Amino acid sequence: MMKNVYVKNLVLLIIMMLFSSFHDSLEKDFVGVTKNQETTELNTEGLYYAEFFDYIFRGHFENIQMTLENMEFLSIFEQYLKAFGKQCPGALPSDKVEIMEDICVRERVTTNGYGVETNRVCLEWKTVGTRIFARPELYGAFLTVRDIQNSEALKTTVDIMTDPNVMGNTVDMAHKAKGLASDMALIFSLNSCGSPSIRRLEDNLRLFALKRPAIQMKERSKYEKMKTSGGPKGNQNFERLMDDLVVDQAKTWAFNRYIPKSISNVKKYLDTKGMPRELVANYRYNGFKSNSVGTVRITLDNGIPNCIFFLDFPKNCKSPNASIVTSYANGEYSN
């Protein structure tokens, strides 16, 4: 547990520096939604992790790039459990279990000759209840994933500390954390706590965490269909598309503020099939220096936007909003 807590708190500390606002499984073989209930739908419109949640809900695990060893997955799982426990307490079963967390009760602080703190290490941890509750089978799956990541804690720590792009990836973690917080504030407004869609999502989330076969819907995700069919034909309003994508990204920015409709000097590069493979443009934002100019680059695969890069961290691929990309693929940005 010590290693796991160290890694978890290391990542949380990095994120908080960027924006301060932010055993044994208890599993049961329970399936809350029957396999033939194809009319059930999960509303993911506007969610930062819309594509991920839709793939989990439909049981199309093969489309999910995230693995159980990925700390991002553990964060999504944990925040979902806490959000449901806080916002949907009446939908929990009578055998609900309390979510526990580790807190530091004794630490060692090192300072230099000027009294400035140079290091802080926790010497003693204590497990306490959060007064937030969860379904026992779902919480058990979460603990299983946490144990898996605990066994890889040392390797994860080394990977973080030796990453040559550590600053850019750290900022990206902050963006994702802010996006996830926004999702958790929205998802139970889009889908009621006791709805069949939420139960199917939770059942498949548990099965994914335990590496078990999914409760799979026949209907493919609109996000999967979009990637298969490719980008739209004909002239497209790339200026409007890039503006919408940057506006969405800017919601998670910690410091700078994007100036809407400031996209300019759009350059389009085509692949051998005549499909756009890269878009580059300037935009304006308010930061430490008012009204500055930035550069954004968007790469496309099969004519579909798949990565957004900003000049300050040109190696960090940021995922474009899946709903906006789907609208683009459906021709809603045609001139």
Secondary structure, 3 states (H helix, E strand, C coil): CHHHHHHHHHHHHHHHHHCCCCCCCCCCCCCCCCCCCCCCCCCCCCCCCHHHHHHHHHCCHHHCCCCCCCHHHHHHHHHHHHHHHHHCHHHCCCCCEEEEEEEEEEEEEEECCCCCEEEEEEEEEEEEEEEEEECHHHHHHHHHHHHHHHHCHHHHHHHHHHCCCHHHHHHHHHHHHHHHHHHHHHHHHHCCCCCHHHHHHHHHHHHHHCCCCCCCCCCCCHHHHHHHHCCCCCCECHHHHHHHHHHHHHCCCCCCEECCCCCEEEEEEECCCCCEEEEEEEEEEECCCCCEEEEEEEEEECCEEEEEEECCEEEEEECCCHHHHHHHHCCCCEC
